[in-house]
Amino acid sequence: MTDKLTSDEPCGALELVCTFTGAMPTGVTVSRQGRIFVNFPKWGDEVSATVAELRDGTCQPFPDQAWNDPAGNDDAGAFVSVQSVVVDPTDRLWVLDTGSPMLQPTRPGGPKLVCVDLDTDRVTQTIVFPADVALPTSYLNDVRFDLRRRSAGTAFITDSSNSGPNGIIVVDLASGVSWRRLHDHPSTKAESLADFRPLVEGRPFLLRPAEGPPSPVSMGSDGIAISADGSRLYYCPLISRRLYSVDVDALVDRSMDDAEVAATVRDEGDKGTGSDGLESDDAGRIYVTAYEQNAILRRTPDGAYETVVHDPRLLWPDTMSIGADRYLYVTANQLHRQPDYSGGVDRRRRPYALFRLAIDAGPVSLAP
């Protein structure tokens, strides 16, 4: 007998950037100058600033503490509970505010998209979503930008609601006008347990209350990425192994009805994993977090998949962001260990982590 048996091995060069000893992070983004921004949604942890900049290894409220101190869940002049931060191609920071702490029903003024000029660190635009776009049940999850369409560009947002319609929200950045697309379309919905039974750390990923039986997680459209040429928007429900795409021209053309837009949806196939975040690069590759395998996979332009990194420290890889330094940044926040999924027991172990890996280093080589 020997205790020196082989075990699961990591692959890929994962570098630790920063750890977090307080609230769990979700989003991360990196500016051209290398400034790193993160956000902390209000899911039960004590959150002093829902948006922060990493400075010398510490989190500083961004753009200031006042913007992180809302007067209520309908405060249009402050961040209520932020799920995603993204630096756009012109190096502006956009903040996606769910307006939904603890997944509570939204109120007009809470759900919004806020732009911060990184030259001055001042808010320059606030787009508040009307109640027929950000529904009371909506949970605005992630956002991507295409500045090539319309006079000032367009934003695309996933609504991953766990209790209402899912879909994609389109925003004209010049006017601030927004509208829903793929409203409750099957491609935006969580799959049933009969079709997909996710396993994380070897355990079925289910809602597990302190009392009562477990039930399926029902979060819909979550990860989102835009193709390098801007022609297709890729997205995936949180509870699914499928990847979908839709024609961007159709999304932004308001003369097209819902059926015409839905006709452009393409089932891109099985990713082999459940995914939270998506990202894309200028080589036409789509990155997918693999929360079932503690990994990040990459879909090449020919539709094949390769492993970029697999590491036991990637406990629920959440959001990815590619920096100008050609590194892919990713948060790992142990989302699946929260009390809601663990019988009311908080199984998370601080610190949480922000990692990065070089995207041009080549994929992990696997024997056939």
GIGILIN-V570871 format. One record per residue. N is the residue number from 1. SS is DSSP state (2 for helix, 1 for strand, 0 for the rest). PSI is psi in whole degrees, 0 to 359 (* if undefined). D_FIRST is the distance of its C-alpha to the first C-alpha in Angstrom with 2 decimals. Layout:
n->N ss->SS psi->PSI d_first->D_FIRST
n->N ss->SS psi->PSI d_first->D_FIRST
This chain:
n->1 ss->0 psi->143 d_first->0.00
n->2 ss->0 psi->147 d_first->3.78
n->3 ss->0 psi->6 d_first->6.95
n->4 ss->0 psi->63 d_first->9.05
n->5 ss->0 psi->154 d_first->9.75
n->6 ss->0 psi->155 d_first->13.39
n->7 ss->0 psi->174 d_first->15.95
n->8 ss->0 psi->131 d_first->19.67
n->9 ss->0 psi->143 d_first->21.66
n->10 ss->0 psi->160 d_first->25.27
n->11 ss->1 psi->148 d_first->28.04
n->12 ss->0 psi->154 d_first->31.60
n->13 ss->0 psi->92 d_first->33.16
n->14 ss->0 psi->125 d_first->33.63
n->15 ss->1 psi->135 d_first->35.68
n->16 ss->1 psi->125 d_first->36.16
n->17 ss->1 psi->315 d_first->39.91
n->18 ss->1 psi->154 d_first->40.28
n->19 ss->1 psi->158 d_first->38.72
n->20 ss->1 psi->122 d_first->40.54
n->21 ss->0 psi->357 d_first->40.13
n->22 ss->0 psi->243 d_first->42.80
n->23 ss->0 psi->156 d_first->43.62
n->24 ss->0 psi->135 d_first->41.58
n->25 ss->0 psi->159 d_first->43.18
n->26 ss->0 psi->293 d_first->43.80
n->27 ss->0 psi->154 d_first->46.17
n->28 ss->1 psi->146 d_first->46.36
n->29 ss->1 psi->156 d_first->48.94
n->30 ss->1 psi->131 d_first->49.98
n->31 ss->0 psi->172 d_first->53.56
n->32 ss->0 psi->329 d_first->54.88
n->33 ss->0 psi->1 d_first->55.09
n->34 ss->0 psi->10 d_first->51.42
n->35 ss->0 psi->135 d_first->52.09
n->36 ss->1 psi->128 d_first->49.24
n->37 ss->1 psi->142 d_first->50.10
n->38 ss->1 psi->164 d_first->47.83
n->39 ss->1 psi->158 d_first->48.61
n->40 ss->0 psi->102 d_first->47.34
n->41 ss->0 psi->155 d_first->48.43
n->42 ss->0 psi->88 d_first->49.30
n->43 ss->0 psi->13 d_first->46.62
n->44 ss->0 psi->335 d_first->46.35
n->45 ss->0 psi->160 d_first->45.31
n->46 ss->0 psi->117 d_first->48.01
n->47 ss->0 psi->110 d_first->49.55
n->48 ss->0 psi->332 d_first->52.21
n->49 ss->0 psi->120 d_first->52.75
n->50 ss->0 psi->344 d_first->51.77
n->51 ss->1 psi->134 d_first->52.47
n->52 ss->1 psi->156 d_first->51.55
n->53 ss->1 psi->138 d_first->51.55
n->54 ss->1 psi->119 d_first->48.79
n->55 ss->1 psi->116 d_first->50.53
n->56 ss->0 psi->39 d_first->48.73
n->57 ss->0 psi->4 d_first->45.56
n->58 ss->1 psi->157 d_first->47.40
n->59 ss->1 psi->121 d_first->48.87
n->60 ss->1 psi->132 d_first->52.66
n->61 ss->1 psi->136 d_first->54.66
n->62 ss->0 psi->140 d_first->56.25
n->63 ss->0 psi->344 d_first->59.07
n->64 ss->0 psi->177 d_first->59.77
n->65 ss->0 psi->328 d_first->59.06
n->66 ss->2 psi->319 d_first->62.12
n->67 ss->2 psi->346 d_first->60.73
n->68 ss->2 psi->12 d_first->57.60
n->69 ss->0 psi->76 d_first->59.61
n->70 ss->0 psi->149 d_first->60.97
n->71 ss->0 psi->342 d_first->63.68
n->72 ss->0 psi->180 d_first->62.18
n->73 ss->0 psi->355 d_first->60.28
n->74 ss->0 psi->19 d_first->63.43
n->75 ss->0 psi->110 d_first->64.07
n->76 ss->0 psi->351 d_first->64.97
n->77 ss->0 psi->15 d_first->65.25
n->78 ss->0 psi->161 d_first->61.74
n->79 ss->0 psi->127 d_first->58.14
n->80 ss->0 psi->301 d_first->57.02
n->81 ss->0 psi->107 d_first->53.36
n->82 ss->1 psi->134 d_first->52.33
n->83 ss->1 psi->335 d_first->49.65
n->84 ss->1 psi->143 d_first->50.19
n->85 ss->1 psi->136 d_first->51.76
n->86 ss->1 psi->130 d_first->52.70
n->87 ss->1 psi->127 d_first->54.64
n->88 ss->0 psi->176 d_first->56.97
n->89 ss->0 psi->342 d_first->58.09
n->90 ss->0 psi->12 d_first->60.97
n->91 ss->0 psi->33 d_first->58.68
n->92 ss->1 psi->145 d_first->59.72
n->93 ss->1 psi->127 d_first->57.24
n->94 ss->1 psi->135 d_first->57.33
n->95 ss->1 psi->122 d_first->55.97
n->96 ss->1 psi->110 d_first->55.23
n->97 ss->1 psi->120 d_first->55.89
n->98 ss->0 psi->330 d_first->54.75
n->99 ss->0 psi->22 d_first->57.13
n->100 ss->0 psi->68 d_first->54.54
n->101 ss->2 psi->140 d_first->52.58
n->102 ss->2 psi->28 d_first->50.09
n->103 ss->2 psi->31 d_first->51.04
n->104 ss->0 psi->159 d_first->54.42
n->105 ss->0 psi->139 d_first->57.42
n->106 ss->0 psi->158 d_first->59.11
n->107 ss->0 psi->142 d_first->62.66
n->108 ss->0 psi->132 d_first->64.99
n->109 ss->0 psi->330 d_first->64.68
n->110 ss->0 psi->302 d_first->60.94
n->111 ss->0 psi->122 d_first->59.52
n->112 ss->1 psi->167 d_first->60.64
n->113 ss->1 psi->123 d_first->59.99
n->114 ss->1 psi->132 d_first->60.95
n->115 ss->1 psi->133 d_first->61.60
n->116 ss->1 psi->126 d_first->61.36
n->117 ss->1 psi->117 d_first->63.04
n->118 ss->0 psi->353 d_first->60.59
n->119 ss->0 psi->328 d_first->63.52
n->120 ss->0 psi->348 d_first->64.99
n->121 ss->0 psi->38 d_first->62.13
n->122 ss->1 psi->144 d_first->64.64
n->123 ss->1 psi->128 d_first->64.48
n->124 ss->1 psi->343 d_first->66.82
n->125 ss->1 psi->138 d_first->66.36
n->126 ss->1 psi->120 d_first->65.21
n->127 ss->1 psi->110 d_first->64.96
n->128 ss->1 psi->132 d_first->64.86
n->129 ss->0 psi->132 d_first->63.91
n->130 ss->0 psi->165 d_first->66.29
n->131 ss->0 psi->342 d_first->65.18
n->132 ss->0 psi->0 d_first->65.42
n->133 ss->0 psi->301 d_first->62.92
n->134 ss->0 psi->97 d_first->60.47
n->135 ss->0 psi->164 d_first->60.54
n->136 ss->0 psi->332 d_first->59.91
n->137 ss->0 psi->355 d_first->56.53
n->138 ss->0 psi->147 d_first->55.70
n->139 ss->0 psi->103 d_first->52.76
n->140 ss->1 psi->121 d_first->53.50
n->141 ss->1 psi->306 d_first->50.18
n->142 ss->1 psi->162 d_first->50.47
n->143 ss->1 psi->144 d_first->53.33
n->144 ss->1 psi->158 d_first->54.14
n->145 ss->1 psi->142 d_first->57.44
n->146 ss->1 psi->107 d_first->59.63
n->147 ss->0 psi->7 d_first->62.61
n->148 ss->0 psi->347 d_first->64.16
n->149 ss->0 psi->143 d_first->65.63
n->150 ss->0 psi->174 d_first->68.63
n->151 ss->0 psi->329 d_first->70.45
n->152 ss->0 psi->8 d_first->67.72
n->153 ss->0 psi->175 d_first->64.61
n->154 ss->1 psi->145 d_first->62.59
n->155 ss->1 psi->150 d_first->59.51
n->156 ss->1 psi->129 d_first->57.12
n->157 ss->1 psi->137 d_first->55.18
n->158 ss->1 psi->139 d_first->52.66
n->159 ss->1 psi->108 d_first->53.26
n->160 ss->0 psi->22 d_first->49.88
n->161 ss->0 psi->138 d_first->51.32
n->162 ss->0 psi->4 d_first->49.12
n->163 ss->0 psi->7 d_first->52.20
n->164 ss->0 psi->193 d_first->54.93
n->165 ss->0 psi->142 d_first->55.88
n->166 ss->0 psi->174 d_first->53.84
n->167 ss->1 psi->191 d_first->55.33
n->168 ss->1 psi->133 d_first->56.30
n->169 ss->1 psi->131 d_first->58.95
n->170 ss->1 psi->137 d_first->61.19
n->171 ss->1 psi->126 d_first->63.12
n->172 ss->1 psi->111 d_first->66.17
n->173 ss->0 psi->335 d_first->65.73
n->174 ss->0 psi->310 d_first->69.46
n->175 ss->0 psi->339 d_first->70.82
n->176 ss->0 psi->2 d_first->67.85
n->177 ss->0 psi->139 d_first->68.37
n->178 ss->1 psi->156 d_first->65.23
n->179 ss->1 psi->158 d_first->64.52
n->180 ss->1 psi->142 d_first->61.76
n->181 ss->1 psi->157 d_first->60.50
n->182 ss->0 psi->40 d_first->58.16
n->183 ss->0 psi->112 d_first->58.83
n->184 ss->0 psi->25 d_first->56.28
n->185 ss->0 psi->144 d_first->55.68
n->186 ss->2 psi->328 d_first->52.66
n->187 ss->2 psi->343 d_first->50.96
n->188 ss->2 psi->359 d_first->50.99
n->189 ss->0 psi->151 d_first->49.47
n->190 ss->0 psi->144 d_first->45.96
n->191 ss->0 psi->157 d_first->44.48
n->192 ss->0 psi->162 d_first->43.83
n->193 ss->0 psi->336 d_first->40.42
n->194 ss->0 psi->334 d_first->41.29
n->195 ss->0 psi->334 d_first->41.34
n->196 ss->0 psi->119 d_first->38.81
n->197 ss->0 psi->92 d_first->36.03
n->198 ss->0 psi->143 d_first->34.61
n->199 ss->1 psi->127 d_first->31.01
n->200 ss->1 psi->126 d_first->30.28
n->201 ss->0 psi->35 d_first->26.84
n->202 ss->0 psi->1 d_first->25.89
n->203 ss->1 psi->142 d_first->28.66
n->204 ss->1 psi->131 d_first->32.03
n->205 ss->0 psi->102 d_first->34.67
n->206 ss->0 psi->160 d_first->37.39
n->207 ss->1 psi->124 d_first->39.96
n->208 ss->0 psi->90 d_first->38.52
n->209 ss->0 psi->163 d_first->41.20
n->210 ss->0 psi->329 d_first->40.62
n->211 ss->0 psi->141 d_first->42.46
n->212 ss->0 psi->169 d_first->42.90
n->213 ss->0 psi->157 d_first->41.01
n->214 ss->0 psi->160 d_first->39.53
n->215 ss->1 psi->161 d_first->41.76
n->216 ss->0 psi->147 d_first->41.63
n->217 ss->0 psi->139 d_first->42.14
n->218 ss->0 psi->26 d_first->45.44
n->219 ss->0 psi->131 d_first->45.97
n->220 ss->0 psi->223 d_first->47.86
n->221 ss->1 psi->125 d_first->48.95
n->222 ss->1 psi->281 d_first->47.09
n->223 ss->1 psi->146 d_first->46.11
n->224 ss->1 psi->142 d_first->49.11
n->225 ss->1 psi->149 d_first->49.88
n->226 ss->1 psi->141 d_first->52.96
n->227 ss->0 psi->160 d_first->53.00
n->228 ss->0 psi->325 d_first->54.10
n->229 ss->0 psi->359 d_first->57.46
n->230 ss->0 psi->8 d_first->57.98
n->231 ss->0 psi->331 d_first->58.53
n->232 ss->1 psi->141 d_first->55.58
n->233 ss->1 psi->122 d_first->53.97
n->234 ss->1 psi->145 d_first->50.31
n->235 ss->1 psi->163 d_first->48.84
n->236 ss->1 psi->141 d_first->46.13
n->237 ss->1 psi->151 d_first->45.70
n->238 ss->0 psi->319 d_first->42.82
n->239 ss->0 psi->78 d_first->41.62
n->240 ss->0 psi->153 d_first->41.60
n->241 ss->0 psi->6 d_first->39.91
n->242 ss->1 psi->148 d_first->43.37
n->243 ss->1 psi->136 d_first->45.32
n->244 ss->1 psi->159 d_first->49.12
n->245 ss->1 psi->159 d_first->52.08
n->246 ss->1 psi->151 d_first->55.79
n->247 ss->1 psi->126 d_first->58.86
n->248 ss->2 psi->322 d_first->59.93
n->249 ss->2 psi->321 d_first->63.59
n->250 ss->2 psi->321 d_first->63.53
n->251 ss->2 psi->321 d_first->61.98
n->252 ss->2 psi->347 d_first->64.74
n->253 ss->0 psi->103 d_first->67.63
n->254 ss->0 psi->351 d_first->69.14
n->255 ss->0 psi->346 d_first->71.48
n->256 ss->0 psi->138 d_first->68.59
n->257 ss->0 psi->175 d_first->67.78
n->258 ss->2 psi->320 d_first->64.34
n->259 ss->2 psi->322 d_first->64.12
n->260 ss->2 psi->321 d_first->64.99
n->261 ss->2 psi->314 d_first->62.32
n->262 ss->2 psi->331 d_first->59.70
n->263 ss->0 psi->344 d_first->60.65
n->264 ss->0 psi->359 d_first->59.25
n->265 ss->0 psi->138 d_first->55.74
n->266 ss->1 psi->127 d_first->53.14
n->267 ss->1 psi->112 d_first->49.70
n->268 ss->1 psi->3 d_first->47.61
n->269 ss->1 psi->183 d_first->44.62
n->270 ss->1 psi->125 d_first->41.05
n->271 ss->0 psi->344 d_first->39.35
n->272 ss->0 psi->7 d_first->35.90
n->273 ss->0 psi->156 d_first->35.54
n->274 ss->0 psi->144 d_first->37.45
n->275 ss->0 psi->144 d_first->39.34
n->276 ss->0 psi->295 d_first->41.18
n->277 ss->0 psi->153 d_first->42.90
n->278 ss->1 psi->154 d_first->44.49
n->279 ss->1 psi->161 d_first->46.05
n->280 ss->1 psi->158 d_first->47.88
n->281 ss->0 psi->179 d_first->48.76
n->282 ss->0 psi->357 d_first->51.76
n->283 ss->0 psi->8 d_first->50.05
n->284 ss->0 psi->20 d_first->50.07
n->285 ss->0 psi->144 d_first->46.38
n->286 ss->1 psi->126 d_first->45.21
n->287 ss->1 psi->138 d_first->42.19
n->288 ss->1 psi->130 d_first->40.39
n->289 ss->1 psi->146 d_first->37.95
n->290 ss->1 psi->86 d_first->34.94
n->291 ss->0 psi->342 d_first->34.04
n->292 ss->0 psi->337 d_first->31.55
n->293 ss->0 psi->9 d_first->29.48
n->294 ss->0 psi->53 d_first->30.16
n->295 ss->1 psi->171 d_first->32.10
n->296 ss->1 psi->128 d_first->35.58
n->297 ss->1 psi->163 d_first->36.79
n->298 ss->1 psi->128 d_first->40.01
n->299 ss->1 psi->122 d_first->42.42
n->300 ss->0 psi->164 d_first->44.40
n->301 ss->0 psi->338 d_first->48.07
n->302 ss->0 psi->4 d_first->47.25
n->303 ss->0 psi->359 d_first->45.18
n->304 ss->0 psi->159 d_first->41.73
n->305 ss->1 psi->144 d_first->38.91
n->306 ss->1 psi->152 d_first->36.67
n->307 ss->1 psi->125 d_first->34.03
n->308 ss->1 psi->317 d_first->35.42
n->309 ss->1 psi->144 d_first->32.55
n->310 ss->1 psi->125 d_first->29.39
n->311 ss->0 psi->132 d_first->27.97
n->312 ss->0 psi->345 d_first->26.20
n->313 ss->0 psi->345 d_first->29.04
n->314 ss->0 psi->64 d_first->31.56
n->315 ss->0 psi->102 d_first->31.46
n->316 ss->0 psi->76 d_first->34.51
n->317 ss->1 psi->126 d_first->36.38
n->318 ss->1 psi->279 d_first->39.96
n->319 ss->1 psi->142 d_first->42.90
n->320 ss->1 psi->153 d_first->43.23
n->321 ss->1 psi->132 d_first->46.06
n->322 ss->1 psi->124 d_first->46.81
n->323 ss->0 psi->168 d_first->48.60
n->324 ss->0 psi->342 d_first->51.15
n->325 ss->0 psi->4 d_first->48.51
n->326 ss->0 psi->28 d_first->46.73
n->327 ss->1 psi->145 d_first->43.74
n->328 ss->1 psi->119 d_first->42.49
n->329 ss->1 psi->142 d_first->42.11
n->330 ss->1 psi->137 d_first->40.07
n->331 ss->1 psi->145 d_first->39.53
n->332 ss->1 psi->113 d_first->36.27
n->333 ss->0 psi->8 d_first->37.22
n->334 ss->0 psi->36 d_first->34.63
n->335 ss->2 psi->320 d_first->37.45
n->336 ss->2 psi->347 d_first->35.21
n->337 ss->2 psi->3 d_first->34.05
n->338 ss->0 psi->158 d_first->37.65
n->339 ss->2 psi->326 d_first->38.62
n->340 ss->2 psi->335 d_first->40.41
n->341 ss->2 psi->9 d_first->37.18
n->342 ss->0 psi->35 d_first->35.01
n->343 ss->0 psi->29 d_first->36.92
n->344 ss->0 psi->1 d_first->39.15
n->345 ss->0 psi->132 d_first->36.36
n->346 ss->0 psi->107 d_first->36.35
n->347 ss->0 psi->2 d_first->32.76
n->348 ss->0 psi->146 d_first->33.90
n->349 ss->0 psi->112 d_first->32.70
n->350 ss->0 psi->150 d_first->35.24
n->351 ss->0 psi->159 d_first->35.91
n->352 ss->1 psi->171 d_first->36.65
n->353 ss->1 psi->150 d_first->36.85
n->354 ss->1 psi->123 d_first->39.15
n->355 ss->1 psi->170 d_first->37.60
n->356 ss->1 psi->159 d_first->39.22
n->357 ss->1 psi->148 d_first->38.44
n->358 ss->1 psi->127 d_first->40.74
n->359 ss->0 psi->346 d_first->41.96
n->360 ss->0 psi->10 d_first->43.14
n->361 ss->0 psi->348 d_first->39.88
n->362 ss->0 psi->153 d_first->39.09
n->363 ss->0 psi->166 d_first->36.58
n->364 ss->0 psi->133 d_first->32.85
n->365 ss->0 psi->123 d_first->32.33
n->366 ss->0 psi->135 d_first->30.21
n->367 ss->0 psi->147 d_first->29.51
n->368 ss->0 psi->* d_first->31.28
